[in-house]
Amino acid sequence: MEWGEIYLEAIIFVVSSPRLLFLIVIGVGAGIVVGALPGLSATMATALLTSLTFGWDIYPAIVLIISTWVGAVYGGNKSSILINIPGTPAALAAAFDGYPMFKLGEASYGMGVATIGSFIGGLFGAIVLAVGAPLVAKIALKFGPPEYFLLVVWGLTAIGSISGKSIAKGFLTACLGLAVSTVGLDIMYGTGRFTFGYVQLKGGIHFVPVLIGAFGLAEALIQIEGRRKISIERKVDVSTLRDYFLAFFKQISLTLRCSIIGSIIGAIPGIGGEVASIVAYDHAKHSVKNPSRPFGEGAYEGVLAPQTANNAAVGGAIIPLLTLGIPGDAVTAIILGVLFIHGIRPGPLFFSQGKSFFAIIVVVLILTHFAMLWLGLIGNRMFASIIKVPIPILMPIVVALSVVGSFAIQNRVFDVYMMLMFGIIGYFLKKEDYPIGPLVLGIILGNMADGELRRTLALYENEIFRAFLTRPITIILIILILLTILSKSNFPKKFIVTISSKFRK
């Protein structure tokens, strides 16, 4: 049977099932709420659904889990834009310009652009999954510890893009984040690093309480103190669906490029939407010649790019899961467990045995993003009405959500203490105009960089040259890193001006 016939049967199967369509809508709606609440994650939601759907048939179970996952990945931008607390780690980049849009009275517009970007990116990821699964999986399989390390380093070069006016201050806060990421047990020897005798620190410092504290609590403290006033109109902006699509068509090439970035990075196990969204934001900042506003001050391109890559990474993440049996993150690991429970074995032989099931997953992923578009656009006005809430009422609610969200990660009061500590640190950093983004980026990527570098050195017996300069993909990544660094400095421009002036003489 040809693939066209298989996809046609899958479409008929899903569309003709009211139960599956109902589960798609319910799953997306629940996922959006989970993603929008700081501290509640897609991992937590899918883990709970696994126990709920244990006795179900495979199709309703997988449909509900995938739709909830997509909704949660998308929903993280709501709290990023409205209260400057990324609902999910992958929504971190959306806060850089999304929250300034909120302060300018454009919360609804920012969330609408994020919805369109997530929709286009998600559809693109589903198409990549349908067309290029075997090819992309083979490329992802060639990634080892050296490639993972360089990919994370490439993500760290985005520090220059999210540092605001002072790259030096951004570099300092990033170094603080990298230092925090080393706290905990050594991954190679199991010895404690910077734990100071505290048992709680042996598990490391989870980046979500840091994220909630440094972004949410710090901003709430500043607002409560009255040091900053949000100059916004006390009404929801009247942007329409037409405005959202006009924004998309103005930056259609950026959206497509970020979709490609998200799909490729998402297909690499262990990387995920966090790196994809940061890389996409960095790419947008250096490729958009005439943004609507300066990046970091409310440019809608700074919301469109990371959200597009964020959802495109979902389709990419399913590729190694099904074709290689390799889960790229906690959510895909849960999905892998669900498949095993129902007797489905992902791996190299999956396509020869489960073409119909694969086609159904692709169709469900596409329909899920249409449901996300519908529910997202409907819910934007409701979410944006938070603007009407007075600051003295809103900010204590933010503090309460910060406490609850931090505790919900691992059910530890210690995480609440960490959130409070980094909230105070973030408060003083914000007072001195130090950027917070590099701090969280350093914590998220620092732990990954540490682990992959240690594995690389152990694998290649500390021979750096053999580890990084004898593999084709590592050489390509090194070139990309160098080009990225050079593009952010004035050296190329000064060099060209100097050479041209000499030729003129």
C-alpha positions in Angstrom: 0.0 0.0 0.0 1.4 3.5 -1.0 1.9 6.2 1.6 -0.9 8.3 0.0 -3.5 5.6 0.6 -2.1 5.1 4.2 -2.5 8.8 5.0 -6.0 8.9 3.5 -7.1 6.0 5.6 -5.5 7.6 8.7 -7.4 10.9 8.0 -10.7 9.1 7.6 -10.1 7.0 10.8 -9.4 10.1 13.0 -11.9 12.5 11.5 -14.7 9.9 11.7 -14.1 9.2 15.4 -15.9 11.8 17.6 -14.1 10.4 20.6 -10.7 11.1 19.2 -11.7 14.6 18.0 -13.1 15.3 21.5 -9.9 14.1 23.1 -7.8 16.3 20.9 -9.8 19.4 21.9 -9.8 18.5 25.6 -6.1 17.6 25.6 -5.0 20.8 23.9 -7.2 22.9 26.2 -5.9 21.2 29.3 -2.3 21.5 28.0 -2.6 25.2 27.4 -3.7 25.7 31.0 -0.9 23.5 32.3 1.7 25.3 30.2 0.4 28.8 31.3 0.7 28.0 35.0 4.4 28.4 36.1 5.8 25.2 37.6 3.3 22.9 36.0 4.9 21.1 33.1 4.1 19.0 30.1 6.0 16.2 31.8 3.8 16.3 34.9 0.6 16.3 32.8 1.6 13.5 30.5 2.9 11.4 33.5 -0.5 11.7 35.2 -2.3 10.9 31.9 -0.3 7.7 31.6 -1.8 6.3 34.7 -5.3 7.6 33.7 -5.1 6.0 30.2 -3.5 2.8 31.3 -6.6 0.7 30.5 -7.5 2.6 27.3 -7.0 1.5 23.7 -3.7 2.8 22.2 -5.3 5.4 19.9 -7.3 7.4 22.5 -4.4 7.2 24.9 -1.7 8.4 22.5 -4.1 11.1 21.1 -4.8 12.6 24.5 -1.1 12.5 25.5 0.2 14.1 22.3 -2.5 16.8 22.3 -1.8 17.7 25.9 1.9 17.9 25.1 1.3 20.2 22.2 -1.0 22.4 24.2 1.5 22.7 27.1 4.4 23.5 24.8 2.3 26.3 23.3 0.7 27.5 26.5 4.0 28.5 28.1 4.0 31.8 26.2 1.0 33.1 28.1 2.7 33.6 31.4 5.9 34.7 29.6 4.1 37.6 28.0 1.7 38.5 30.8 3.6 38.1 34.0 7.2 37.6 32.8 7.3 34.1 34.2 8.0 31.5 31.4 5.3 28.8 31.9 7.7 26.3 30.4 11.5 26.4 30.0 11.1 26.6 26.2 9.0 29.7 26.6 12.0 31.6 28.1 12.8 33.4 24.9 9.2 34.6 24.4 9.5 36.7 27.5 12.4 38.8 26.2 10.0 40.8 23.9 6.7 39.4 25.0 6.7 41.1 28.4 7.7 44.5 26.9 4.7 44.1 24.5 2.5 43.6 27.6 3.9 46.8 29.1 3.1 48.6 25.9 -0.5 47.4 26.0 -0.1 44.8 23.3 -0.5 41.6 25.2 -3.3 40.3 23.0 -1.2 41.1 19.9 1.9 39.4 21.3 -0.1 36.2 22.2 -1.8 36.2 18.8 1.5 36.4 17.0 2.8 33.6 19.3 -0.2 31.5 18.4 0.3 31.9 14.6 4.0 31.1 14.9 3.3 28.1 17.0 0.7 26.9 14.5 2.9 27.3 11.5 5.9 25.8 13.3 3.9 22.9 14.5 2.5 22.1 11.0 6.0 22.4 9.6 7.3 19.9 12.2 4.5 17.5 11.4 5.4 17.7 7.7 9.1 17.1 8.5 8.0 14.1 10.6 5.9 12.7 7.7 8.4 13.3 4.9 11.8 13.2 6.4 11.6 10.9 9.4 14.1 8.2 8.2 16.6 10.8 6.8 16.6 13.1 9.9 16.8 10.1 12.2 19.9 8.9 10.5 21.5 12.3 10.9 20.5 12.5 14.6 22.0 9.1 15.1 25.4 10.4 14.2 25.4 12.8 17.1 27.6 11.8 19.9 28.9 13.7 23.0 31.2 16.0 21.0 28.3 17.1 18.8 26.0 17.6 21.7 28.6 19.7 23.5 29.2 21.9 20.5 25.5 22.3 19.9 25.0 23.5 23.5 28.0 25.9 23.1 26.3 27.2 20.0 23.2 27.8 22.1 25.3 29.7 24.6 26.4 32.1 22.0 22.9 33.5 22.2 24.0 35.2 25.4 25.1 38.2 23.3 21.5 38.5 21.9 19.7 38.5 25.2 22.2 40.7 27.2 20.5 44.0 26.4 22.7 47.0 26.1 25.7 45.6 28.0 27.2 42.3 26.8 29.6 42.4 29.7 26.8 42.4 32.2 25.1 39.5 30.3 28.4 37.6 30.3 28.7 38.0 34.1 25.2 36.8 34.8 25.7 33.9 32.4 28.8 32.9 34.3 26.8 33.0 37.5 24.3 30.6 35.8 27.1 28.3 34.6 28.5 28.2 38.2 25.1 27.3 39.6 24.7 24.5 37.1 27.7 22.7 38.5 26.2 22.3 42.0 25.3 18.7 42.8 26.8 15.3 42.4 29.5 14.8 39.8 28.1 12.8 36.9 31.3 10.8 36.5 32.4 10.0 40.0 29.4 10.7 42.1 31.2 13.1 44.5 29.5 16.3 45.7 30.4 19.6 44.1 29.7 22.9 46.0 27.1 21.2 48.2 28.6 22.5 51.4 27.4 19.5 53.3 23.7 20.0 52.5 22.0 16.8 51.3 19.4 18.8 49.3 22.1 20.3 47.1 23.4 16.9 46.1 20.5 16.7 43.5 21.6 20.1 42.1 19.6 23.3 41.8 16.6 22.8 39.5 16.4 25.5 36.9 12.6 26.0 37.1 12.6 27.5 40.6 15.5 29.7 39.5 13.5 30.7 36.4 10.4 31.5 38.4 12.3 33.4 41.1 14.6 35.4 38.9 11.8 36.4 36.4 8.5 36.3 38.3 9.3 37.0 42.0 12.0 39.6 41.2 9.6 41.5 38.9 6.9 41.3 41.5 9.2 42.7 44.2 10.1 45.6 41.9 6.5 46.4 41.1 5.4 46.1 44.7 8.3 48.4 45.7 7.1 50.9 43.1 10.5 51.3 41.5 8.9 50.6 38.0 5.6 51.6 36.7 4.0 49.6 33.9 2.9 52.2 31.4 0.0 50.5 29.7 -3.6 51.3 28.9 -6.0 49.6 31.2 -7.8 47.8 28.3 -7.2 44.8 26.1 -5.7 45.8 22.8 -8.1 45.3 19.8 -5.8 43.4 17.5 -7.6 40.9 15.2 -6.8 37.7 13.4 -6.0 39.7 10.3 -3.3 41.6 12.3 -1.7 38.3 13.4 -1.6 36.9 9.9 -0.2 40.2 8.5 2.6 40.0 11.0 3.3 36.4 9.9 3.3 37.3 6.2 5.7 40.2 6.8 8.1 37.7 8.3 7.2 34.6 6.4 10.8 33.8 5.6 11.8 34.2 9.2 9.0 31.9 10.2 10.1 29.2 7.8 13.7 29.5 8.8 12.8 29.1 12.5 10.6 26.2 11.6 13.6 24.5 10.1 15.7 25.3 13.1 13.1 23.9 15.5 12.6 20.7 13.5 16.3 19.9 13.2 17.2 20.7 16.8 14.1 18.9 18.0 15.1 15.8 16.2 18.4 15.6 18.2 17.8 13.6 21.4 18.4 15.4 24.6 18.3 19.0 23.2 14.7 20.0 22.7 12.6 23.1 22.5 14.7 25.1 25.0 17.7 25.2 22.8 15.6 25.5 19.6 13.8 28.6 20.9 17.0 30.3 22.1 18.8 29.7 18.8 15.7 30.9 16.8 15.5 34.1 18.9 19.2 34.7 18.3 18.8 34.0 14.6 15.9 36.5 14.4 17.8 39.2 16.2 20.7 39.0 13.7 18.7 38.4 10.5 15.7 40.7 10.7 17.0 44.0 9.3 14.0 46.2 10.1 12.2 44.9 13.2 9.0 46.5 14.4 10.9 47.7 17.4 14.4 47.1 18.8 14.7 43.5 20.1 14.2 43.4 23.8 11.8 46.4 23.7 8.7 44.7 22.3 9.5 43.5 18.8 6.9 41.0 17.8 9.5 39.2 15.7 11.1 38.3 19.1 8.0 36.4 20.0 7.2 34.9 16.6 10.7 33.3 16.1 11.1 31.3 19.4 7.5 30.2 19.5 7.7 28.9 15.9 10.8 26.9 16.7 9.3 25.8 20.0 6.4 24.0 18.4 8.3 22.8 15.3 10.6 20.9 17.7 7.6 18.7 18.8 7.4 17.0 15.4 11.2 16.7 15.3 11.3 15.1 18.7 8.9 12.3 17.6 11.3 11.3 14.8 14.0 9.6 16.9 11.3 8.3 19.2 9.6 6.3 16.5 12.4 5.4 14.1 15.2 4.7 16.6 13.3 4.1 19.8 15.3 6.9 21.5 13.4 9.4 23.6 14.8 12.9 23.4 13.3 14.3 26.6 11.1 13.3 29.6 7.8 13.7 27.6 9.0 11.4 24.8 10.3 9.0 27.3 6.8 8.8 28.8 5.3 8.4 25.3 7.8 5.6 24.7 6.5 3.9 27.9 2.9 4.2 26.7 3.8 2.6 23.4 5.5 -0.3 25.2 2.5 -0.8 27.5 0.3 -1.2 24.4 2.7 -3.6 22.7 4.2 -1.2 20.1 8.0 -1.3 19.7 9.5 1.8 18.1 12.8 1.3 16.4 14.4 0.6 13.0 11.7 -2.0 12.1 8.9 0.3 13.0 8.2 1.6 9.5 7.9 -1.9 8.1 5.4 -2.9 10.8 3.6 0.2 11.9 3.0 2.5 8.8 -0.7 3.0 9.6 0.1 3.9 13.3 2.8 6.3 12.1 0.3 8.0 9.7 -2.3 8.3 12.5 0.3 10.1 14.7 1.1 12.5 11.9 -2.6 13.3 11.3 -3.3 13.7 15.0 -0.3 16.1 15.3 -1.7 18.2 12.4 -5.3 18.3 13.8 -3.9 19.1 17.3 -2.2 22.2 16.0 -5.5 23.3 14.3 -7.2 22.8 17.6 -4.4 24.8 19.3 -4.9 27.6 16.8 -8.7 27.8 17.5 -8.5 27.5 21.3 -5.4 29.8 21.4 -7.1 32.6 19.5 -10.3 32.3 21.5 -8.4 32.2 24.8 -6.1 35.1 24.0 -8.7 37.7 24.9 -9.5 35.9 28.1 -5.8 35.7 29.1 -5.1 39.3 28.0 -7.8 40.6 30.3 -5.3 40.1 33.1 -4.2 43.6 32.1 -7.3 45.0 33.8 -6.2 43.6 37.2 -4.6 46.3 39.3 -0.9 45.9 40.1 -1.5 45.7 43.9 -3.7 42.7 43.3 -1.9 41.1 40.4 1.6 41.0 42.0 0.6 39.1 45.2 -1.0 36.6 42.9 2.2 36.3 41.0 4.1 35.7 44.3 1.6 33.0 45.3 1.9 31.3 41.9 5.7 31.4 42.2 5.6 29.6 45.5 3.1 27.0 44.4 4.9 26.5 41.0 8.3 26.0 42.7 6.9 23.5 45.1 5.1 21.5 42.4 8.2 20.7 40.5 9.6 18.1 42.9 7.3 18.5 46.0 10.2 20.0 48.0 10.1 23.0 50.2 13.8 23.4 49.4 12.8 24.4 45.9 10.7 27.2 47.3 13.7 28.4 49.3 15.8 28.4 46.0 13.0 30.4 44.3 13.0 33.0 47.1 16.8 33.2 47.0 17.1 33.7 43.3 14.1 36.0 43.4 16.1 38.3 45.7 19.2 37.9 43.5 17.1 38.7 40.5 15.7 41.8 42.2 19.1 43.3 42.8 20.3 42.3 39.3 17.3 44.1 37.8 17.9 47.2 39.9 21.4 47.4 38.5 20.1 46.6 34.9 21.7 43.2 34.7 19.9 40.9 32.3 18.2 37.9 33.8 18.0 35.8 30.6 21.7 34.8 30.5 21.5 33.7 34.1 18.7 31.1 33.4 20.3 30.2 30.0 23.6 29.4 31.7 21.8 27.1 34.3 19.8 25.3 31.6 22.6 24.8 29.1 25.5 24.7 31.6 24.5 21.3 33.1 24.1 19.8 29.5 27.5 21.3 28.5 29.2 19.9 31.6 27.9 16.4 31.1 28.6 16.2 27.4 32.1 17.6 27.7 33.0 15.1 30.5 31.7 12.2 28.4 33.6 13.5 25.4 36.9 13.7 27.4 36.3 10.2 28.9 35.5 8.7 25.5 38.5 10.2 23.7 40.9 9.9 26.6 41.3 13.7 26.9 42.5 14.0 23.3 40.7 17.3 22.4 42.0 17.3 18.8 40.7 13.8 18.0 37.4 14.5 19.7 36.5 17.7 17.9 38.5 17.9 14.7 38.2 14.4 13.2 34.4 14.3 12.9 32.6 16.1 10.1 29.6 17.3 12.1 31.8 18.7 14.9 33.8 20.7 12.3 30.6 22.1 10.8 29.4 23.1 14.3 32.7 24.7 15.1 32.5 26.8 11.9 28.9 27.8 12.8 29.9 28.8 16.3 32.8 30.9 15.0 30.6 32.5 12.3 28.0 33.3 15.0 30.5 34.9 17.3 32.0 36.9 14.5 28.6 38.1 13.3 28.0 39.6 16.8 31.3 41.4 17.0 32.5 44.5 15.2 35.7 42.7 14.1 34.5 41.7 10.6 33.2 45.3 9.9 36.5 46.9 11.2 38.5 44.4 9.2 36.7 45.1 5.9 36.9 48.9 6.5 40.7 48.6 7.2 41.4 46.5 4.1 39.2 48.7 1.8 40.9 51.8 3.1 44.3 50.4 2.3 43.2 49.4 -1.2 42.0 53.0 -1.7 45.4 54.3 -0.8 
